[in-house]
Amino acid sequence: MALTSTIYNFEIDLADNNRSVYEHLELRVPRHPSESEDYLVTRVLAYCLEYTDGIAFSRGISDPDEPTIAVRDLTGTIGVWIEIGMPDAARAHKAGKAASRVAVYAHKDPTQMLRLWANERIHRIEALELYRLDRALIGAMVDALDRRMTFSLAVSDGDLYIALADRTIEGRVTRVVVS
């Protein structure tokens, strides 16, 4: 018998001071049985950090040719391709050819991924944006993870402040140079 996805519901008050984005988000996010909690939390935070008109999660594992998160224009064309974790070089190459902007949000140290990419051909690698989320932040969010979560996320100059009912979690998102 095949395992089914678990649905998580997030209510997030987003205040991204860097981009002047202030929104109340209600997200219904399926978690595939093979997806780690770290990956799920990173996926939700990346969605918030990239939030704009036209943003959407893909259908996930059922459609591996799609980005994890995409920002599409009114014609359906992908403008921003957003990956989570450690995509292989072929996927990064495909993303660079398909979208004008590519961002990768890593929830682990990306050093090994960058070593693997070093001798590979990746379209427009110099324009690829790689972000590393603070491991302590991800870990604290995983510890607090519930199928129904409400929190506030404030973003200021790479610092993230997450206010849960009983505590505040702080961490950073850092841009990593890709060469």
Steps between C-alpha positions, in 0.01 A plus 500: 500500500639841399550762765322831452613854564438667834341843477641788707310826541702814565368845587785743467517874554788601276688827548792513257653842563764449229240475223211691665280190491238479775251217453286252688558160339285192538689204357382143463818303440513126428801312637590190300601197713855519357536870587687585822365749751811716439415512129136589571594785735758630250241483222250706701762758602627530141142560384472783753840649412408499130132591541363705211207491260496178298693285750389139548624165623531234232319168514818364652639155438216419262640756254883488515538726194359796690680722751425447869360854508437717195405858433305517175376798303145531371584288194623213718866552413740427784685817599658368820598135558550423870660177621538367852786291636779372281390475134739323268683685224261378228203647686682830561593509129138439399381773738750750357369436150131512599482812718650846505579463873598187696522480879601202711428486874727251678411360840839326526855614437520549120876440479467144368239605243729780376787250468278273290396795285860617448570288191148505359340721240229713657328761285552851642655371823640846569142629537379214722413616851589255777370562852584309815250497783635484854496137622401603853199688359390200294549269798295723730221521242502121459474462879194728498350349183133412523243421233332832581741785567458871542801727518639839399811530287694825497791540257760774529840503329534122497380458857186293551280531807225244542247568774314191612234503772747459785842592364706671233744318273782697338732407217655618177471439132839547336581536133776262391727595212476258208789503257 
